[in-house]
Amino acid sequence: MEKNIKIDNMTCEHCSAKVESALKSLEGVEDVKVSLFRKKATVNGDHLDENLLKEAIVNAGFDVISID
Ligand SMILES: [Cu+2]
């Protein structure tokens, strides 16, 4: 499955790298692409839990606008 996450507060490449590694550390996540310019992350994997995705991003210090 694929989840598209809109993220606020990423201001530089360090931010997007932080989001990427936070998402990659989650169970079931196979691939993560984060776009600083488009303020979004695309996550691919099995049994992705939206609450856990959101929690990982918030804990890394960023805001989640939406997940779909
Ligand atoms: Cu930054």
N, CA, C, O and the ligand as a Tripos MOL2 file, in Angstrom:
@<TRIPOS>MOLECULE
protein
  273   271    69     0     0
PROTEIN
NO_CHARGES

@<TRIPOS>ATOM
      1 N           0.8320   -1.1890    0.0000 N.3       1 MET1
      2 CA          0.0000    0.0000    0.0000 C.3       1 MET1
      3 C           0.8720    1.2460    0.0000 C.2       1 MET1
      4 O           2.0460    1.2090    0.3680 O.2       1 MET1
      5 N           0.2770    2.3290   -0.4150 N.am      2 GLU2
      6 CA          1.0210    3.5890   -0.4500 C.3       2 GLU2
      7 C           0.2590    4.6550    0.3380 C.2       2 GLU2
      8 O          -0.9610    4.7750    0.2280 O.2       2 GLU2
      9 N           1.0070    5.4280    1.1360 N.am      3 LYS3
     10 CA          0.4170    6.5370    1.8830 C.3       3 LYS3
     11 C           1.1020    7.8270    1.4710 C.2       3 LYS3
     12 O           2.3260    7.9020    1.3650 O.2       3 LYS3
     13 N           0.2780    8.8410    1.2400 N.am      4 ASN4
     14 CA          0.8140   10.1630    0.9350 C.3       4 ASN4
     15 C           0.5480   11.0770    2.1180 C.2       4 ASN4
     16 O          -0.5910   11.2590    2.5490 O.2       4 ASN4
     17 N           1.6200   11.6420    2.6240 N.am      5 ILE5
     18 CA          1.5140   12.4350    3.8570 C.3       5 ILE5
     19 C           1.9440   13.8680    3.5800 C.2       5 ILE5
     20 O           3.0500   14.1140    3.1000 O.2       5 ILE5
     21 N           1.0620   14.8040    3.8860 N.am      6 LYS6
     22 CA          1.4230   16.2230    3.7820 C.3       6 LYS6
     23 C           2.0150   16.6670    5.1110 C.2       6 LYS6
     24 O           1.4300   16.4410    6.1700 O.2       6 LYS6
     25 N           3.1740   17.2970    5.0430 N.am      7 ILE7
     26 CA          3.9300   17.6360    6.2540 C.3       7 ILE7
     27 C           4.2590   19.1270    6.2710 C.2       7 ILE7
     28 O           4.6540   19.7130    5.2630 O.2       7 ILE7
     29 N           4.0810   19.7190    7.4530 N.am      8 ASP8
     30 CA          4.4240   21.1290    7.5880 C.3       8 ASP8
     31 C           5.6780   21.2790    8.4440 C.2       8 ASP8
     32 O           6.0120   20.3940    9.2320 O.2       8 ASP8
     33 N           6.3630   22.4010    8.2800 N.am      9 ASN9
     34 CA          7.5220   22.7920    9.1040 C.3       9 ASN9
     35 C           8.8720   22.2640    8.6400 C.2       9 ASN9
     36 O           9.8780   22.5040    9.3070 O.2       9 ASN9
     37 N           8.9260   21.5500    7.5130 N.am     10 MET10
     38 CA         10.2440   21.1450    6.9990 C.3      10 MET10
     39 C          10.8340   22.3520    6.2770 C.2      10 MET10
     40 O          10.2260   22.8900    5.3520 O.2      10 MET10
     41 N          12.0320   22.7740    6.7090 N.am     11 THR11
     42 CA         12.6140   23.9830    6.1120 C.3      11 THR11
     43 C          13.9000   23.7280    5.3380 C.2      11 THR11
     44 O          14.3280   24.5800    4.5600 O.2      11 THR11
     45 N          14.5160   22.5890    5.5340 N.am     12 CYS12
     46 CA         15.7670   22.3280    4.8160 C.3      12 CYS12
     47 C          15.9730   20.8320    4.6450 C.2      12 CYS12
     48 O          15.1540   20.0220    5.0810 O.2      12 CYS12
     49 N          17.0850   20.4780    3.9990 N.am     13 GLU13
     50 CA         17.3620   19.0680    3.7140 C.3      13 GLU13
     51 C          17.5400   18.2370    4.9900 C.2      13 GLU13
     52 O          17.2670   17.0360    5.0010 O.2      13 GLU13
     53 N          17.9960   18.8820    6.0510 N.am     14 HIS14
     54 CA         18.1350   18.1420    7.3030 C.3      14 HIS14
     55 C          16.7700   17.7200    7.8190 C.2      14 HIS14
     56 O          16.6010   16.6160    8.3380 O.2      14 HIS14
     57 N          15.8050   18.6080    7.6700 N.am     15 CYS15
     58 CA         14.4360   18.2870    8.0920 C.3      15 CYS15
     59 C          13.9050   17.1010    7.2980 C.2      15 CYS15
     60 O          13.3730   16.1540    7.8790 O.2      15 CYS15
     61 N          14.0410   17.1440    5.9980 N.am     16 SER16
     62 CA         13.4770   16.0650    5.1930 C.3      16 SER16
     63 C          14.2150   14.7510    5.4620 C.2      16 SER16
     64 O          13.6120   13.6790    5.4100 O.2      16 SER16
     65 N          15.5150   14.8320    5.7470 N.am     17 ALA17
     66 CA         16.2770   13.6190    6.0830 C.3      17 ALA17
     67 C          15.8020   13.0300    7.4130 C.2      17 ALA17
     68 O          15.7360   11.8120    7.5800 O.2      17 ALA17
     69 N          15.4730   13.9210    8.3570 N.am     18 LYS18
     70 CA         14.9560   13.4810    9.6560 C.3      18 LYS18
     71 C          13.6340   12.7430    9.4900 C.2      18 LYS18
     72 O          13.4200   11.6760   10.0650 O.2      18 LYS18
     73 N          12.7490   13.3400    8.6850 N.am     19 VAL19
     74 CA         11.4450   12.7200    8.4370 C.3      19 VAL19
     75 C          11.6430   11.3660    7.7640 C.2      19 VAL19
     76 O          10.9900   10.3840    8.1180 O.2      19 VAL19
     77 N          12.5450   11.3250    6.7970 N.am     20 GLU20
     78 CA         12.7870   10.0880    6.0600 C.3      20 GLU20
     79 C          13.2680    8.9750    7.0010 C.2      20 GLU20
     80 O          12.7620    7.8540    6.9480 O.2      20 GLU20
     81 N          14.2370    9.2860    7.8560 N.am     21 SER21
     82 CA         14.7460    8.2190    8.7190 C.3      21 SER21
     83 C          13.7230    7.8340    9.7820 C.2      21 SER21
     84 O          13.6610    6.6710   10.1820 O.2      21 SER21
     85 N          12.9160    8.7980   10.2480 N.am     22 ALA22
     86 CA         11.8710    8.4650   11.2280 C.3      22 ALA22
     87 C          10.8680    7.4860   10.6190 C.2      22 ALA22
     88 O          10.4450    6.5300   11.2700 O.2      22 ALA22
     89 N          10.4950    7.7350    9.3650 N.am     23 LEU23
     90 CA          9.5190    6.8640    8.7070 C.3      23 LEU23
     91 C          10.1310    5.5040    8.3700 C.2      23 LEU23
     92 O           9.4740    4.4720    8.5020 O.2      23 LEU23
     93 N          11.3900    5.5090    7.9340 N.am     24 LYS24
     94 CA         12.0480    4.2540    7.5630 C.3      24 LYS24
     95 C          12.2430    3.3240    8.7490 C.2      24 LYS24
     96 O          12.3680    2.1120    8.5770 O.2      24 LYS24
     97 N          12.2690    3.8900    9.9590 N.am     25 SER25
     98 CA         12.4980    3.0540   11.1400 C.3      25 SER25
     99 C          11.2440    2.2890   11.5540 C.2      25 SER25
    100 O          11.3120    1.4010   12.4030 O.2      25 SER25
    101 N          10.1050    2.6270   10.9600 N.am     26 LEU26
    102 CA          8.8500    1.9760   11.3460 C.3      26 LEU26
    103 C           8.7090    0.5980   10.7190 C.2      26 LEU26
    104 O           9.1530    0.3460    9.5990 O.2      26 LEU26
    105 N           8.0760   -0.2840   11.4830 N.am     27 GLU27
    106 CA          7.8400   -1.6380   11.0040 C.3      27 GLU27
    107 C           6.8940   -1.6240    9.7970 C.2      27 GLU27
    108 O           5.9040   -0.8940    9.7760 O.2      27 GLU27
    109 N           7.2150   -2.4320    8.8100 N.am     28 GLY28
    110 CA          6.3560   -2.5530    7.6420 C.3      28 GLY28
    111 C           6.6610   -1.5630    6.5310 C.2      28 GLY28
    112 O           6.1560   -1.6970    5.4160 O.2      28 GLY28
    113 N           7.4880   -0.5690    6.8360 N.am     29 VAL29
    114 CA          7.8140    0.4440    5.8310 C.3      29 VAL29
    115 C           8.9210   -0.0710    4.9130 C.2      29 VAL29
    116 O           9.9910   -0.4650    5.3780 O.2      29 VAL29
    117 N           8.6580   -0.0650    3.6170 N.am     30 GLU30
    118 CA          9.6420   -0.5850    2.6690 C.3      30 GLU30
    119 C          10.3610    0.5240    1.9160 C.2      30 GLU30
    120 O          11.5430    0.4070    1.5950 O.2      30 GLU30
    121 N           9.6400    1.5950    1.6400 N.am     31 ASP31
    122 CA         10.2680    2.6650    0.8650 C.3      31 ASP31
    123 C           9.6890    4.0160    1.2870 C.2      31 ASP31
    124 O           8.4890    4.1420    1.5290 O.2      31 ASP31
    125 N          10.5530    5.0110    1.3710 N.am     32 VAL32
    126 CA         10.1160    6.3550    1.7600 C.3      32 VAL32
    127 C          10.7340    7.3680    0.8140 C.2      32 VAL32
    128 O          11.9350    7.3360    0.5460 O.2      32 VAL32
    129 N           9.9000    8.2690    0.3120 N.am     33 LYS33
    130 CA         10.4200    9.3930   -0.4600 C.3      33 LYS33
    131 C           9.8550   10.6730    0.1510 C.2      33 LYS33
    132 O           8.6430   10.8290    0.2960 O.2      33 LYS33
    133 N          10.7580   11.5780    0.5030 N.am     34 VAL34
    134 CA         10.3100   12.8290    1.0930 C.3      34 VAL34
    135 C          10.6820   13.9710    0.1590 C.2      34 VAL34
    136 O          11.8260   14.0810   -0.2810 O.2      34 VAL34
    137 N           9.7030   14.8170   -0.1380 N.am     35 SER35
    138 CA          9.9610   15.9920   -0.9590 C.3      35 SER35
    139 C           9.8300   17.2520   -0.1100 C.2      35 SER35
    140 O           8.7450   17.6000    0.3560 O.2      35 SER35
    141 N          10.9540   17.9210    0.0780 N.am     36 LEU36
    142 CA         10.9590   19.1820    0.8280 C.3      36 LEU36
    143 C          10.1370   20.2250    0.0810 C.2      36 LEU36
    144 O           9.3400   20.9480    0.6790 O.2      36 LEU36
    145 N          10.3370   20.2940   -1.2170 N.am     37 PHE37
    146 CA          9.6630   21.2750   -2.0620 C.3      37 PHE37
    147 C           8.1490   21.0940   -2.0590 C.2      37 PHE37
    148 O           7.4030   22.0700   -1.9740 O.2      37 PHE37
    149 N           7.6960   19.8440   -2.1520 N.am     38 ARG38
    150 CA          6.2510   19.5950   -2.1890 C.3      38 ARG38
    151 C           5.6510   19.3720   -0.8100 C.2      38 ARG38
    152 O           4.4470   19.1480   -0.6810 O.2      38 ARG38
    153 N           6.4880   19.4340    0.2190 N.am     39 LYS39
    154 CA          6.0340   19.2560    1.6050 C.3      39 LYS39
    155 C           5.2640   17.9600    1.7700 C.2      39 LYS39
    156 O           4.1830   17.9380    2.3580 O.2      39 LYS39
    157 N           5.8220   16.8890    1.2520 N.am     40 LYS40
    158 CA          5.1140   15.6220    1.4030 C.3      40 LYS40
    159 C           6.0590   14.4410    1.4780 C.2      40 LYS40
    160 O           7.2170   14.5060    1.0670 O.2      40 LYS40
    161 N           5.5200   13.3570    2.0190 N.am     41 ALA41
    162 CA          6.2460   12.0970    2.0450 C.3      41 ALA41
    163 C           5.3700   11.0400    1.4110 C.2      41 ALA41
    164 O           4.1560   11.0070    1.6170 O.2      41 ALA41
    165 N           6.0040   10.1760    0.6350 N.am     42 THR42
    166 CA          5.3060    9.0270    0.0740 C.3      42 THR42
    167 C           5.9250    7.7780    0.6880 C.2      42 THR42
    168 O           7.1280    7.5410    0.5810 O.2      42 THR42
    169 N           5.0700    6.9830    1.3370 N.am     43 VAL43
    170 CA          5.5510    5.8040    2.0490 C.3      43 VAL43
    171 C           4.9140    4.5650    1.4330 C.2      43 VAL43
    172 O           3.7010    4.5150    1.2260 O.2      43 VAL43
    173 N           5.7370    3.5730    1.1460 N.am     44 ASN44
    174 CA          5.2390    2.2970    0.6470 C.3      44 ASN44
    175 C           5.5790    1.1950    1.6320 C.2      44 ASN44
    176 O           6.6600    1.1860    2.2210 O.2      44 ASN44
    177 N           4.6440    0.2640    1.8080 N.am     45 GLY45
    178 CA          4.9120   -0.8640    2.6870 C.3      45 GLY45
    179 C           3.6550   -1.6530    2.9740 C.2      45 GLY45
    180 O           2.6100   -1.4380    2.3610 O.2      45 GLY45
    181 N           3.7760   -2.5810    3.9300 N.am     46 ASP46
    182 CA          2.6530   -3.4370    4.3090 C.3      46 ASP46
    183 C           2.0550   -2.9760    5.6250 C.2      46 ASP46
    184 O           2.7830   -2.5460    6.5200 O.2      46 ASP46
    185 N           0.7630   -3.0610    5.7510 N.am     47 HIS47
    186 CA          0.0670   -2.7720    7.0070 C.3      47 HIS47
    187 C           0.5050   -1.4520    7.6240 C.2      47 HIS47
    188 O           0.8120   -1.3950    8.8150 O.2      47 HIS47
    189 N           0.5360   -0.4200    6.8440 N.am     48 LEU48
    190 CA          0.9590    0.8830    7.3660 C.3      48 LEU48
    191 C          -0.1450    1.4620    8.2470 C.2      48 LEU48
    192 O          -1.2970    1.5860    7.8300 O.2      48 LEU48
    193 N           0.2340    1.8100    9.4670 N.am     49 ASP49
    194 CA         -0.7080    2.3820   10.4230 C.3      49 ASP49
    195 C          -0.5770    3.9060   10.3900 C.2      49 ASP49
    196 O           0.4790    4.4520   10.7090 O.2      49 ASP49
    197 N          -1.6490    4.5780   10.0050 N.am     50 GLU50
    198 CA         -1.5860    6.0430    9.8610 C.3      50 GLU50
    199 C          -1.2220    6.7310   11.1720 C.2      50 GLU50
    200 O          -0.5090    7.7350   11.1770 O.2      50 GLU50
    201 N          -1.7120    6.1900   12.2750 N.am     51 ASN51
    202 CA         -1.3920    6.8060   13.5700 C.3      51 ASN51
    203 C           0.0970    6.7100   13.8880 C.2      51 ASN51
    204 O           0.6820    7.6470   14.4300 O.2      51 ASN51
    205 N           0.7050    5.5770   13.5490 N.am     52 LEU52
    206 CA          2.1360    5.4120   13.8100 C.3      52 LEU52
    207 C           2.9650    6.2950   12.8820 C.2      52 LEU52
    208 O           3.9900    6.8420   13.2870 O.2      52 LEU52
    209 N           2.5140    6.4320   11.6320 N.am     53 LEU53
    210 CA          3.2230    7.3110   10.6880 C.3      53 LEU53
    211 C           3.2010    8.7430   11.2230 C.2      53 LEU53
    212 O           4.2160    9.4390   11.2480 O.2      53 LEU53
    213 N           2.0130    9.1530   11.6470 N.am     54 LYS54
    214 CA          1.8660   10.5100   12.1600 C.3      54 LYS54
    215 C           2.7290   10.7260   13.3990 C.2      54 LYS54
    216 O           3.4280   11.7320   13.5220 O.2      54 LYS54
    217 N           2.6640    9.7550   14.3180 N.am     55 GLU55
    218 CA          3.4230    9.8560   15.5560 C.3      55 GLU55
    219 C           4.9320    9.9920   15.2840 C.2      55 GLU55
    220 O           5.6160   10.7830   15.9330 O.2      55 GLU55
    221 N           5.4320    9.2250   14.3320 N.am     56 ALA56
    222 CA          6.8670    9.2770   14.0170 C.3      56 ALA56
    223 C           7.2730   10.6610   13.5180 C.2      56 ALA56
    224 O           8.3390   11.1740   13.8590 O.2      56 ALA56
    225 N           6.4070   11.2490   12.7070 N.am     57 ILE57
    226 CA          6.7190   12.5740   12.1490 C.3      57 ILE57
    227 C           6.6310   13.6520   13.2240 C.2      57 ILE57
    228 O           7.4820   14.5380   13.3050 O.2      57 ILE57
    229 N           5.5940   13.5640   14.0420 N.am     58 VAL58
    230 CA          5.4270   14.5470   15.1260 C.3      58 VAL58
    231 C           6.5820   14.4380   16.1240 C.2      58 VAL58
    232 O           7.1050   15.4510   16.5890 O.2      58 VAL58
    233 N           6.9730   13.2120   16.4490 N.am     59 ASN59
    234 CA          8.0830   13.0200   17.3900 C.3      59 ASN59
    235 C           9.3990   13.5460   16.8070 C.2      59 ASN59
    236 O          10.2990   13.9290   17.5550 O.2      59 ASN59
    237 N           9.5120   13.5660   15.4890 N.am     60 ALA60
    238 CA         10.7190   14.1070   14.8560 C.3      60 ALA60
    239 C          10.6820   15.6330   14.8280 C.2      60 ALA60
    240 O          11.6670   16.2790   14.4730 O.2      60 ALA60
    241 N           9.5240   16.2080   15.2080 N.am     61 GLY61
    242 CA          9.4440   17.6620   15.3380 C.3      61 GLY61
    243 C           8.6870   18.3830   14.2240 C.2      61 GLY61
    244 O           8.8330   19.5930   14.0500 O.2      61 GLY61
    245 N           7.8790   17.6360   13.4740 N.am     62 PHE62
    246 CA          7.1620   18.2570   12.3560 C.3      62 PHE62
    247 C           5.6560   18.0330   12.4800 C.2      62 PHE62
    248 O           5.2000   17.2480   13.3110 O.2      62 PHE62
    249 N           4.9060   18.7220   11.6560 N.am     63 ASP63
    250 CA          3.4480   18.6370   11.7410 C.3      63 ASP63
    251 C           2.8820   17.8660   10.5470 C.2      63 ASP63
    252 O           3.3500   17.9980    9.4160 O.2      63 ASP63
    253 N           1.8670   17.0640   10.8350 N.am     64 VAL64
    254 CA          1.1930   16.3240    9.7780 C.3      64 VAL64
    255 C          -0.1100   17.0430    9.4240 C.2      64 VAL64
    256 O          -0.9600   17.2640   10.2860 O.2      64 VAL64
    257 N          -0.2560   17.4000    8.1660 N.am     65 ILE65
    258 CA         -1.4610   18.0900    7.7130 C.3      65 ILE65
    259 C          -2.5320   17.0740    7.3200 C.2      65 ILE65
    260 O          -3.7010   17.2170    7.6800 O.2      65 ILE65
    261 N          -2.1210   16.0570    6.5840 N.am     66 SER66
    262 CA         -3.0770   15.0370    6.1850 C.3      66 SER66
    263 C          -2.3410   13.7830    5.7370 C.2      66 SER66
    264 O          -1.1690   13.8170    5.3620 O.2      66 SER66
    265 N          -3.0770   12.6690    5.7930 N.am     67 ILE67
    266 CA         -2.5560   11.3960    5.2830 C.3      67 ILE67
    267 C          -3.6360   10.7690    4.4150 C.2      67 ILE67
    268 O          -4.7810   10.6260    4.8440 O.2      67 ILE67
    269 N          -3.2760   10.4000    3.2140 N.am     68 ASP68
    270 CA         -4.2320    9.6250    2.4140 C.3      68 ASP68
    271 C          -3.5350    8.6990    1.4460 C.2      68 ASP68
    272 O          -4.1950    7.9760    0.6990 O.2      68 ASP68
    273 CU         15.8160   21.6970    8.4300 Cu       69 CU69
@<TRIPOS>BOND
     1     1     2 1
     2     2     3 1
     3     3     4 2
     4     3     5 am
     5     5     6 1
     6     6     7 1
     7     7     8 2
     8     7     9 am
     9     9    10 1
    10    10    11 1
    11    11    12 2
    12    11    13 am
    13    13    14 1
    14    14    15 1
    15    15    16 2
    16    15    17 am
    17    17    18 1
    18    18    19 1
    19    19    20 2
    20    19    21 am
    21    21    22 1
    22    22    23 1
    23    23    24 2
    24    23    25 am
    25    25    26 1
    26    26    27 1
    27    27    28 2
    28    27    29 am
    29    29    30 1
    30    30    31 1
    31    31    32 2
    32    31    33 am
    33    33    34 1
    34    34    35 1
    35    35    36 2
    36    35    37 am
    37    37    38 1
    38    38    39 1
    39    39    40 2
    40    39    41 am
    41    41    42 1
    42    42    43 1
    43    43    44 2
    44    43    45 am
    45    45    46 1
    46    46    47 1
    47    47    48 2
    48    47    49 am
    49    49    50 1
    50    50    51 1
    51    51    52 2
    52    51    53 am
    53    53    54 1
    54    54    55 1
    55    55    56 2
    56    55    57 am
    57    57    58 1
    58    58    59 1
    59    59    60 2
    60    59    61 am
    61    61    62 1
    62    62    63 1
    63    63    64 2
    64    63    65 am
    65    65    66 1
    66    66    67 1
    67    67    68 2
    68    67    69 am
    69    69    70 1
    70    70    71 1
    71    71    72 2
    72    71    73 am
    73    73    74 1
    74    74    75 1
    75    75    76 2
    76    75    77 am
    77    77    78 1
    78    78    79 1
    79    79    80 2
    80    79    81 am
    81    81    82 1
    82    82    83 1
    83    83    84 2
    84    83    85 am
    85    85    86 1
    86    86    87 1
    87    87    88 2
    88    87    89 am
    89    89    90 1
    90    90    91 1
    91    91    92 2
    92    91    93 am
    93    93    94 1
    94    94    95 1
    95    95    96 2
    96    95    97 am
    97    97    98 1
    98    98    99 1
    99    99   100 2
   100    99   101 am
   101   101   102 1
   102   102   103 1
   103   103   104 2
   104   103   105 am
   105   105   106 1
   106   106   107 1
   107   107   108 2
   108   107   109 am
   109   109   110 1
   110   110   111 1
   111   111   112 2
   112   111   113 am
   113   113   114 1
   114   114   115 1
   115   115   116 2
   116   115   117 am
   117   117   118 1
   118   118   119 1
   119   119   120 2
   120   119   121 am
   121   121   122 1
   122   122   123 1
   123   123   124 2
   124   123   125 am
   125   125   126 1
   126   126   127 1
   127   127   128 2
   128   127   129 am
   129   129   130 1
   130   130   131 1
   131   131   132 2
   132   131   133 am
   133   133   134 1
   134   134   135 1
   135   135   136 2
   136   135   137 am
   137   137   138 1
   138   138   139 1
   139   139   140 2
   140   139   141 am
   141   141   142 1
   142   142   143 1
   143   143   144 2
   144   143   145 am
   145   145   146 1
   146   146   147 1
   147   147   148 2
   148   147   149 am
   149   149   150 1
   150   150   151 1
   151   151   152 2
   152   151   153 am
   153   153   154 1
   154   154   155 1
   155   155   156 2
   156   155   157 am
   157   157   158 1
   158   158   159 1
   159   159   160 2
   160   159   161 am
   161   161   162 1
   162   162   163 1
   163   163   164 2
   164   163   165 am
   165   165   166 1
   166   166   167 1
   167   167   168 2
   168   167   169 am
   169   169   170 1
   170   170   171 1
   171   171   172 2
   172   171   173 am
   173   173   174 1
   174   174   175 1
   175   175   176 2
   176   175   177 am
   177   177   178 1
   178   178   179 1
   179   179   180 2
   180   179   181 am
   181   181   182 1
   182   182   183 1
   183   183   184 2
   184   183   185 am
   185   185   186 1
   186   186   187 1
   187   187   188 2
   188   187   189 am
   189   189   190 1
   190   190   191 1
   191   191   192 2
   192   191   193 am
   193   193   194 1
   194   194   195 1
   195   195   196 2
   196   195   197 am
   197   197   198 1
   198   198   199 1
   199   199   200 2
   200   199   201 am
   201   201   202 1
   202   202   203 1
   203   203   204 2
   204   203   205 am
   205   205   206 1
   206   206   207 1
   207   207   208 2
   208   207   209 am
   209   209   210 1
   210   210   211 1
   211   211   212 2
   212   211   213 am
   213   213   214 1
   214   214   215 1
   215   215   216 2
   216   215   217 am
   217   217   218 1
   218   218   219 1
   219   219   220 2
   220   219   221 am
   221   221   222 1
   222   222   223 1
   223   223   224 2
   224   223   225 am
   225   225   226 1
   226   226   227 1
   227   227   228 2
   228   227   229 am
   229   229   230 1
   230   230   231 1
   231   231   232 2
   232   231   233 am
   233   233   234 1
   234   234   235 1
   235   235   236 2
   236   235   237 am
   237   237   238 1
   238   238   239 1
   239   239   240 2
   240   239   241 am
   241   241   242 1
   242   242   243 1
   243   243   244 2
   244   243   245 am
   245   245   246 1
   246   246   247 1
   247   247   248 2
   248   247   249 am
   249   249   250 1
   250   250   251 1
   251   251   252 2
   252   251   253 am
   253   253   254 1
   254   254   255 1
   255   255   256 2
   256   255   257 am
   257   257   258 1
   258   258   259 1
   259   259   260 2
   260   259   261 am
   261   261   262 1
   262   262   263 1
   263   263   264 2
   264   263   265 am
   265   265   266 1
   266   266   267 1
   267   267   268 2
   268   267   269 am
   269   269   270 1
   270   270   271 1
   271   271   272 2
@<TRIPOS>SUBSTRUCTURE
     1 MET1         2 RESIDUE 1 A MET
     2 GLU2         6 RESIDUE 1 A GLU
     3 LYS3        10 RESIDUE 1 A LYS
     4 ASN4        14 RESIDUE 1 A ASN
     5 ILE5        18 RESIDUE 1 A ILE
     6 LYS6        22 RESIDUE 1 A LYS
     7 ILE7        26 RESIDUE 1 A ILE
     8 ASP8        30 RESIDUE 1 A ASP
     9 ASN9        34 RESIDUE 1 A ASN
    10 MET10       38 RESIDUE 1 A MET
    11 THR11       42 RESIDUE 1 A THR
    12 CYS12       46 RESIDUE 1 A CYS
    13 GLU13       50 RESIDUE 1 A GLU
    14 HIS14       54 RESIDUE 1 A HIS
    15 CYS15       58 RESIDUE 1 A CYS
    16 SER16       62 RESIDUE 1 A SER
    17 ALA17       66 RESIDUE 1 A ALA
    18 LYS18       70 RESIDUE 1 A LYS
    19 VAL19       74 RESIDUE 1 A VAL
    20 GLU20       78 RESIDUE 1 A GLU
    21 SER21       82 RESIDUE 1 A SER
    22 ALA22       86 RESIDUE 1 A ALA
    23 LEU23       90 RESIDUE 1 A LEU
    24 LYS24       94 RESIDUE 1 A LYS
    25 SER25       98 RESIDUE 1 A SER
    26 LEU26      102 RESIDUE 1 A LEU
    27 GLU27      106 RESIDUE 1 A GLU
    28 GLY28      110 RESIDUE 1 A GLY
    29 VAL29      114 RESIDUE 1 A VAL
    30 GLU30      118 RESIDUE 1 A GLU
    31 ASP31      122 RESIDUE 1 A ASP
    32 VAL32      126 RESIDUE 1 A VAL
    33 LYS33      130 RESIDUE 1 A LYS
    34 VAL34      134 RESIDUE 1 A VAL
    35 SER35      138 RESIDUE 1 A SER
    36 LEU36      142 RESIDUE 1 A LEU
    37 PHE37      146 RESIDUE 1 A PHE
    38 ARG38      150 RESIDUE 1 A ARG
    39 LYS39      154 RESIDUE 1 A LYS
    40 LYS40      158 RESIDUE 1 A LYS
    41 ALA41      162 RESIDUE 1 A ALA
    42 THR42      166 RESIDUE 1 A THR
    43 VAL43      170 RESIDUE 1 A VAL
    44 ASN44      174 RESIDUE 1 A ASN
    45 GLY45      178 RESIDUE 1 A GLY
    46 ASP46      182 RESIDUE 1 A ASP
    47 HIS47      186 RESIDUE 1 A HIS
    48 LEU48      190 RESIDUE 1 A LEU
    49 ASP49      194 RESIDUE 1 A ASP
    50 GLU50      198 RESIDUE 1 A GLU
    51 ASN51      202 RESIDUE 1 A ASN
    52 LEU52      206 RESIDUE 1 A LEU
    53 LEU53      210 RESIDUE 1 A LEU
    54 LYS54      214 RESIDUE 1 A LYS
    55 GLU55      218 RESIDUE 1 A GLU
    56 ALA56      222 RESIDUE 1 A ALA
    57 ILE57      226 RESIDUE 1 A ILE
    58 VAL58      230 RESIDUE 1 A VAL
    59 ASN59      234 RESIDUE 1 A ASN
    60 ALA60      238 RESIDUE 1 A ALA
    61 GLY61      242 RESIDUE 1 A GLY
    62 PHE62      246 RESIDUE 1 A PHE
    63 ASP63      250 RESIDUE 1 A ASP
    64 VAL64      254 RESIDUE 1 A VAL
    65 ILE65      258 RESIDUE 1 A ILE
    66 SER66      262 RESIDUE 1 A SER
    67 ILE67      266 RESIDUE 1 A ILE
    68 ASP68      270 RESIDUE 1 A ASP
    69 CU69       273 GROUP 0 **** ****
